[in-house]
Amino acid sequence: MPPAIHAEDLKLTKNQSLVLAVLQSSEQPLSAYSILDRLREHGLKAPLQVYRALDKLLDTGRVHRLESMNAFVVCCHSRRGQIHPRITAFEICEACGRVNEFHDTRIEDALTRHARGSGFKIRTTTIEVHGLCAECR
C-alpha cells in the first residue's frame, strides 16, 4: 500500500492540471477521448498526452477510473484535501450518469478480514454499484 498522500502536496504538470480541471468542471465521468476533445484548444493533440496525465493523477489518488464506464472522475477526497481511503465505492446512476463516491469502514473492514483470512494482500479495491439515484427513481 503506497503512503497516504494529501492532494495539495502534489505538484502537477501543465497537462495534469488541464486534465484535472476538465474533470473537476464536469458533472459526469469523462472518457480520455472526451477529455482530449475539451483540451485540443489548450494544445493537447494526442491521446497519449491525456493518458499520461491520467496515469499520474490515478497514481496519486486525485482521480478514479470507473472500469465499467471506461471513464474518469475526480476523487471526492482530493477535492476536500483528505487522505484517500484504501477501498473506494461508487454509486453510478444508469439514468442520468451521476456518480457518487462513498467510503464505508464496515465494507473496508469486511473485505480486509476476508483477505486476511485467505492470505490475500489487497493492493486496491474499487466497488461500482449501478442503479438509479434518488432523483431518477
C-alpha positions as CSV (number, residue, x, y, z in Angstrom):
1,M,0.0,0.0,0.0
2,P,1.5,3.4,-1.0
3,P,1.8,6.0,1.7
4,A,-1.2,8.4,2.2
5,I,-1.0,11.5,0.0
6,H,-2.7,14.8,0.5
7,A,-3.9,16.2,-2.8
8,E,-2.5,19.7,-2.1
9,D,1.0,18.3,-1.6
10,L,1.3,17.2,-5.2
11,K,3.0,19.3,-8.0
12,L,1.2,18.9,-11.3
13,T,2.5,19.4,-14.8
14,K,0.6,21.6,-17.2
15,N,-1.2,18.7,-18.8
16,Q,-2.1,17.1,-15.5
17,S,-3.5,20.4,-14.3
18,L,-5.5,20.8,-17.5
19,V,-6.9,17.2,-17.3
20,L,-7.8,17.6,-13.6
21,A,-9.5,21.0,-14.3
22,V,-11.7,19.4,-17.0
23,L,-12.7,16.5,-14.7
24,Q,-13.4,19.0,-11.9
25,S,-15.7,21.0,-14.1
26,S,-17.6,18.0,-15.4
27,E,-20.8,16.8,-13.8
28,Q,-20.3,13.4,-15.5
29,P,-17.5,10.9,-15.7
30,L,-15.4,11.5,-18.9
31,S,-13.5,9.2,-21.2
32,A,-10.0,10.0,-22.1
33,Y,-11.1,11.0,-25.6
34,S,-13.8,13.3,-24.2
35,I,-11.1,15.0,-22.1
36,L,-8.9,15.3,-25.2
37,D,-11.8,16.9,-27.2
38,R,-12.2,19.5,-24.5
39,L,-8.4,20.3,-24.3
40,R,-7.5,20.5,-28.0
41,E,-7.6,24.3,-27.9
42,H,-5.2,24.2,-25.0
43,G,-2.5,22.4,-27.0
44,L,-3.3,18.7,-26.3
45,K,-3.4,16.9,-29.6
46,A,-2.7,13.2,-28.9
47,P,-4.5,10.7,-26.7
48,L,-1.1,9.7,-25.2
49,Q,-0.8,13.2,-23.6
50,V,-4.1,12.7,-21.8
51,Y,-3.4,9.1,-20.8
52,R,0.0,10.1,-19.3
53,A,-1.7,12.8,-17.3
54,L,-4.4,10.5,-16.2
55,D,-1.9,7.8,-15.2
56,K,-0.2,10.2,-12.8
57,L,-3.5,11.6,-11.4
58,L,-4.6,8.0,-10.8
59,D,-1.3,7.1,-9.1
60,T,-1.6,10.0,-6.8
61,G,-5.2,9.4,-5.9
62,R,-6.6,12.6,-7.5
63,V,-8.9,10.8,-9.9
64,H,-10.5,7.4,-10.2
65,R,-11.2,5.2,-13.2
66,L,-14.7,3.7,-13.4
67,E,-13.9,0.4,-15.1
68,S,-17.5,-0.3,-16.2
69,M,-17.7,3.0,-18.0
70,N,-14.1,3.3,-19.1
71,A,-14.3,6.9,-17.7
72,F,-12.6,9.0,-15.1
73,V,-13.9,11.1,-12.2
74,V,-12.2,13.4,-9.6
75,C,-11.7,11.8,-6.2
76,C,-14.0,13.5,-3.7
77,H,-11.3,13.1,-1.1
78,S,-8.8,15.1,-3.1
79,R,-11.4,17.8,-3.6
80,R,-11.6,18.2,0.2
81,G,-7.8,17.8,0.8
82,Q,-8.4,14.5,2.7
83,I,-6.3,11.3,2.7
84,H,-7.7,8.8,0.2
85,P,-9.1,5.6,1.6
86,R,-7.8,2.2,0.5
87,I,-11.2,1.0,-0.6
88,T,-13.4,3.2,-2.8
89,A,-17.0,2.7,-3.7
90,F,-19.2,4.4,-6.3
91,E,-23.0,4.7,-6.8
92,I,-23.5,5.1,-10.6
93,C,-26.9,6.2,-11.8
94,E,-27.8,4.4,-15.0
95,A,-30.3,7.1,-16.0
96,C,-28.5,10.4,-15.5
97,G,-24.9,9.2,-15.2
98,R,-24.3,10.9,-11.9
99,V,-21.6,9.3,-9.8
100,N,-21.4,9.4,-6.0
101,E,-18.2,8.3,-4.3
102,F,-18.5,7.0,-0.8
103,H,-16.4,5.2,1.8
104,D,-17.8,2.9,4.4
105,T,-15.5,1.5,7.1
106,R,-17.7,-1.6,7.5
107,I,-17.2,-2.6,3.9
108,E,-13.5,-2.0,4.2
109,D,-13.3,-4.0,7.5
110,A,-15.2,-6.9,6.0
111,L,-13.0,-7.1,2.9
112,T,-9.9,-6.7,5.0
113,R,-11.0,-9.6,7.3
114,H,-11.8,-11.8,4.3
115,A,-8.5,-11.1,2.6
116,R,-6.5,-11.6,5.8
117,G,-8.3,-15.0,6.3
118,S,-7.4,-16.2,2.8
119,G,-3.9,-14.8,2.9
120,F,-4.6,-12.3,0.2
121,K,-2.9,-8.9,0.3
122,I,-5.2,-6.1,-1.0
123,R,-3.5,-3.5,-3.2
124,T,-6.5,-1.6,-4.2
125,T,-10.3,-2.1,-4.4
126,T,-12.9,-0.2,-6.3
127,I,-16.6,-1.1,-5.9
128,E,-19.1,0.1,-8.5
129,V,-22.8,-0.1,-7.7
130,H,-25.2,0.5,-10.6
131,G,-28.8,1.6,-10.2
132,L,-30.9,4.7,-10.0
133,C,-30.2,7.8,-7.9
134,A,-32.9,9.3,-5.7
135,E,-33.8,12.0,-8.3
136,C,-34.2,9.5,-11.2
137,R,-36.1,6.9,-9.2
